Amino acid sequence: MKFGIVGCGMIAAFHVNAIRQIEGAELLGVADVNIDFANSFAEKHNTRAYANYQALLDDPAVDVVCICTPSGFHAENAKMALKHNKHVVVEKPMALLPEDADELVELCKSSDRLLTVISQIRFAPDIQKVKKLIEENAFGKIVQVNLSMMYCRTPEYYSGSAWKGTWKLDGGEMMNQGIHGIDIMRYLVGSVKKVHGLSKTLHHNIEAEDTAAAVLEFENGALGTINSTVAAFPGYERRLTICGTLGSVVIIEDNIEQLNLKDYTYKRDPNGKTKDVSNPSDIDVTGHVIQLTNLINAVNGTDKLLIDANENRETLQLIWGINNR
Ligand SMILES: NC(=O)c1ccc[n+]([C@@H]2O[C@H](COP(=O)([O-])OP(=O)(O)OC[C@H]3O[C@@H](n4cnc5c(N)ncnc54)[C@H](O)[C@@H]3O)[C@@H](O)[C@H]2O)c1
């Protein structure tokens, strides 16, 4: 399976790393709106730079395009790739507007090409463990869910980027940072039926929201809350608490912190490794490797595609609901 990457910034390097860890996957080249970025990225990663995205799409040897551009370009980049008969790996979020997400869902239905949206945290071993426990009804009836994402981003994080903090290209802190937590909450607990949310720009000199709060009702009847910000000092790790009538779990970042079932209690070693939550590039590439491998296997017909456009749309729908947009 031959890959091309569009957008040669921070996350693109993780895609190069992931592709090169997968047997049978090969990186053919990269493209960027800024040819100097494409050239220096290509040189650093020992690959070729296409003149632009169109040139990458016109290369018949490219089977899969990894879309690593700013979020507001994802939908258009993905539509172009599907129309050029490429399979697509698109970074989160798949789209910033409902109409673009709908169009992608429809395009995927009518195409024989596959699209997957990066949601790498789902593949963390502890998230998979909790998913299995919930499927086995180990928690009984889930009654309460709390997702806390008290992050910190510096003013320089926004001032150093032309797109971060804008509605049109970034979509706000839930679309950018909070989407991972919202996605795993929804993955574990299920679809959300009702949402009441508020979001505001409380601290950063940006256009989009930097702080949000929401009350939720899930399809399964559970109630929940989300608190989310990038304006907290010093910033804490993401904490997801799921409480049921037979058991409960606290997940911090990607790890089970505490798990209590009727006949089982687990508490994480307090001396274990923690994540630098204020560093946007402190990312484990393992989830990307698993997800790209899943796409390749789905294309080859040996596996079911795990995260498609429809699946990501539900996560986006929830964020739009909280933003009242
Ligand atoms: N999965 C994750 O954990 C994770 C982590 C970080 C970023 N991301 C996502 O990856 C995307 C990129 O983030 P980043 O931090 O790498 O950004 P970045 O600013 O470092 O890089 C973006 C690159 O895209 C290029 N670009 C801009 N517009 C383009 C266009 N129209 N066509 C082609 N290239 C274009 C820019 O020149 C730049 O090189 C975002 O959507 C973000 O949400 C995901």
The ligand as a Tripos MOL2 file, in Angstrom:
@<TRIPOS>MOLECULE
LIG
   44    48     1     0     0
SMALL
NO_CHARGES

@<TRIPOS>ATOM
      1 N1         -4.0970   12.9820   16.2860 N.am      1 LIG1
      2 C1         -3.4940   13.8660   17.0670 C.2       1 LIG1
      3 O1         -3.2200   13.6070   18.2420 O.2       1 LIG1
      4 C2         -3.1130   15.2020   16.4920 C.ar      1 LIG1
      5 C3         -2.1020   15.9600   17.1140 C.ar      1 LIG1
      6 C4         -1.7540   17.1850   16.5480 C.ar      1 LIG1
      7 C5         -2.4140   17.6520   15.4170 C.ar      1 LIG1
      8 N2         -3.4220   16.9010   14.8730 N.ar      1 LIG1
      9 C6         -4.1790   17.3960   13.7120 C.3       1 LIG1
     10 O2         -3.3150   17.4760   12.5960 O.3       1 LIG1
     11 C7         -3.6180   18.6110   11.8070 C.3       1 LIG1
     12 C8         -2.3480   19.4120   11.5690 C.3       1 LIG1
     13 O3         -1.8210   19.8390   12.8010 O.3       1 LIG1
     14 P1         -0.2620   20.2360   12.9450 P.3       1 LIG1
     15 O4         -0.0540   20.5160   14.3850 O.co2     1 LIG1
     16 O5          0.5930   19.2230   12.2600 O.co2     1 LIG1
     17 O6         -0.2510   21.6140   12.1160 O.3       1 LIG1
     18 P2          0.9870   22.4060   11.5440 P.3       1 LIG1
     19 O7          0.5980   23.8290   11.4870 O.co2     1 LIG1
     20 O8          2.2320   22.0060   12.2660 O.co2     1 LIG1
     21 O9          1.1270   21.8370   10.0390 O.3       1 LIG1
     22 C9          0.1780   22.0560    9.0400 C.3       1 LIG1
     23 C10         0.9000   21.9820    7.6790 C.3       1 LIG1
     24 O10        -0.0880   22.0360    6.6420 O.3       1 LIG1
     25 C11         0.3710   22.9470    5.6320 C.3       1 LIG1
     26 N3         -0.8130   23.4640    4.9400 N.ar      1 LIG1
     27 C12        -1.6300   24.4910    5.3190 C.ar      1 LIG1
     28 N4         -2.6390   24.6400    4.4530 N.ar      1 LIG1
     29 C13        -2.4590   23.7010    3.4830 C.ar      1 LIG1
     30 C14        -3.1750   23.3530    2.3210 C.ar      1 LIG1
     31 N5         -4.3090   23.9890    1.9800 N.pl3     1 LIG1
     32 N6         -2.7040   22.3610    1.5340 N.ar      1 LIG1
     33 C15        -1.5570   21.7070    1.8780 C.ar      1 LIG1
     34 N7         -0.8350   21.9880    2.9870 N.ar      1 LIG1
     35 C16        -1.2870   22.9640    3.7830 C.ar      1 LIG1
     36 C17         1.1430   24.0060    6.3870 C.3       1 LIG1
     37 O11         2.0380   24.7060    5.5250 O.3       1 LIG1
     38 C18         1.8550   23.1540    7.4410 C.3       1 LIG1
     39 O12         3.0910   22.6610    6.9560 O.3       1 LIG1
     40 C19        -4.7060   19.3810   12.5700 C.3       1 LIG1
     41 O13        -5.9410   19.1500   11.9630 O.3       1 LIG1
     42 C20        -4.6950   18.8070   13.9630 C.3       1 LIG1
     43 O14        -5.9900   18.7570   14.5390 O.3       1 LIG1
     44 C21        -3.7530   15.6910   15.3820 C.ar      1 LIG1
@<TRIPOS>BOND
     1     1     2 1
     2     2     3 2
     3     2     4 1
     4     4     5 ar
     5     4    44 ar
     6     5     6 ar
     7     6     7 ar
     8     7     8 ar
     9     8     9 1
    10     8    44 ar
    11     9    10 1
    12     9    42 1
    13    10    11 1
    14    11    12 1
    15    11    40 1
    16    12    13 1
    17    13    14 1
    18    14    15 2
    19    14    16 1
    20    14    17 1
    21    17    18 1
    22    18    19 2
    23    18    20 1
    24    18    21 1
    25    21    22 1
    26    22    23 1
    27    23    24 1
    28    23    38 1
    29    24    25 1
    30    25    26 1
    31    25    36 1
    32    26    27 ar
    33    26    35 ar
    34    27    28 ar
    35    28    29 ar
    36    29    30 ar
    37    29    35 ar
    38    30    31 1
    39    30    32 ar
    40    32    33 ar
    41    33    34 ar
    42    34    35 ar
    43    36    37 1
    44    36    38 1
    45    38    39 1
    46    40    41 1
    47    40    42 1
    48    42    43 1
@<TRIPOS>SUBSTRUCTURE
     1 LIG1         1 GROUP 0 **** ****
